[in-house]
Amino acid sequence: MPCSLGGVKNYCVLSRLPLVGAQQMRRRVMKKRLGFLVVAIFGFCAVNVFAEDQAAVSAAKMASESQPVPVPQGDADQAPSAVAASAAGVKAPINFGDYRSTTLASKAWAALVQNDIESVLAYTNKCISLYSAAASKMQAGLKDYPTGSNDEIFKYWALNDVATSYYIQGEAYRTANMKDEAKEAYNKLIKDYSFGQAWDPKGWFWKPAEAAKEKLDMMAAGVNWDFGDYTSSVLVQKAWAALAANDLKAVQAYANKTVQLYAAKAKEMQASLKEYPWESKEKTMSYWALNDVGTALFILGEAYQNAGKKDEASKAFKRVINEFFYAQCWDPGGWFWKPSEAAQQKLGELDNV
C-alpha cells in the first residue's frame, strides 16, 4: 500500500516499537536478576555469620560436656602463633582455638609472658565466662585440695583452669601496676576457687590460691620478689645473690620458697642415701632437691649470722645437719662441697660469739 512521506515516517516509528519493548523487557529482567543476586549474597553472609556463631557455641558446649585431660599451662607449644608474632614485633590476634579451658589458660600464660595484658584478659575472661559455673560446682564438692594420681586431680579441670585464669589475671594486673584490679583477681581466686591446682610442665601441681596469698602479702609489704620459673636451682641462685647484697629479707624469701616447694622431695632423697653420692658429677646432681634445699638453708643461716640473729642462724644450720645431711653444693670452681660440714663449722663460730 503506497504511503506518503509522513506515512513512511509513521511506519518507521511504528516499526521501532517492538525493539524498544524488548529493551525494556531486558532491563526488567536484569533488575530482577540483580535483585535476586543481592538477596542471595546477603543471605549467604547471614547464614555464614550464624554458622560461625553456632560453631563457637557448639565448641564451648562440647568442651564443657567432655573436657579432655588438660595440657600443662605455660607450655610454649600451646601458643606458637602468639610467640612467633611477638618475635616478629606484631601483636598476635585473639584466637580462642577449640574453646577448651586448658587451651584458653595456655594462651593466657603465653600472653602473660609477652606482657600482653589485652590478650591475657581476653583469654582468661573467656575461660571464666564459659567454665566458672562448672568450676563452682567442683569447688562446692570439696573440703580440701584433691589428692591422688595426676588423673584424679585433672578431673577437676574446670576448677583448675578457672583458678589459674584468675591467678594469671592478677599477675597481669600486678605487672601493669594496677594494684586494685590485681587484688580483686587474687581475692576472687582465694574466696571462690581456693581448691584449684595448676600443673607445672616440670611434673607437679601447685596451688594458685596459695600463690595469690603470697602475692597479696608481697604487695602489702611493698616488695616484689622475682621467683623466676620457681625451679630450685633458680631460687638458690637468687638466694646467693641476695646474700652477697646483704639483703636478709630477699634471702628469706628465696630460701624459704625453696624449702616450701622442695623439702618433701629432698627428704625422700635423703632417706634413700647412706653416704654422700660420689660416683660422678651427674650422679651427685641427680639429687637436685636435696642439694638445693640443704644449700638454701645454709645460705639462710649465713644471712641470719651476718645480721646478728644468732638463734635463727643456729636453727637453720641445725636443719641442714639433721634433715639434709647428704646435700652437696656445686662450686663454679669445679668441685662439690658439703653444706652440712660447713654448717657444723658455722655452729662452732656461733658458740664462740
PyMOL commands that set and color helices and strands:
alter all, ss='L'
color gray80, all
select helices_A, chain A and resi 5-65+76-78+80-87+101-113+117-140+150-154+157-175+179-192+208-221+232-244+248-271+281-285+288-306+310-323+339-351
alter helices_A, ss='H'
color red, helices_A
select strands_A, chain A and resi 198-200+204-206+329-331+335-337
alter strands_A, ss='S'
color yellow, strands_A
deselect
rebuild
show_as cartoon
